[in-house]
């Protein structure tokens, strides 16, 4: 359930080691530290980080969240991704962004985005948009 999760903004320097650990557990390629934005949003359940997404805050009215990741050690993640995406939208609205552009190649993420009101961008490119 969405209400079981708390969304927190974390600084890159404070969360990147956890992100790298999760990446290694999933056997994903490591993303260079300098390529990540300064902030990431993390969904916590009972003080345990469950999901995260990095969010680029551009100098336009568009924010770009990407690199969704889950904690592979948490088995009960139900509702966490929905909570993270909803929290991501709320965060962007509070920061006065008018549009979210979400690039992803994950069908799981894509289906959740569609379910939560995001529209597909260009065909076959894994682009999703949401007006805030």
JOLINRA-V262899 format. One record per backbone hydrogen bond with DSSP energy under -0.5 kcal/mol. NH is the residue of the N-H (numbers start at 1). CO is the residue of the C=O. Records with the same first field share a line. If there is no record, write none. Layout:
NH->CO / CO
This chain:
4->1
5->2
6->44
8->6 / 42
10->8 / 40
12->38
14->11
15->11 / 12
16->12
18->15
19->15
20->16
21->17
22->18
23->19
24->20
25->21
26->22
27->23 / 24
28->23
35->32
36->32 / 33
40->10
41->53
42->8
43->51
44->6 / 42
45->48
46->4
48->45
50->43
51->43
52->69
53->41
54->66
55->39
56->64
57->55
58->56 / 62
63->99
64->56
65->63
66->54
69->52
71->50
72->70
74->71
75->73
77->75
80->77
81->77
83->79
84->80
85->81
86->82
87->83
88->84
89->85
90->86
91->87
92->88
93->89
94->90
95->91
96->93
97->92
98->61
99->61
100->130
101->63
102->100 / 128
103->101
104->126
110->106
111->107
112->108
113->109
114->110
115->111
116->112
117->114
118->113
119->129
121->127
125->122
127->122
128->102
129->119
130->100
132->98
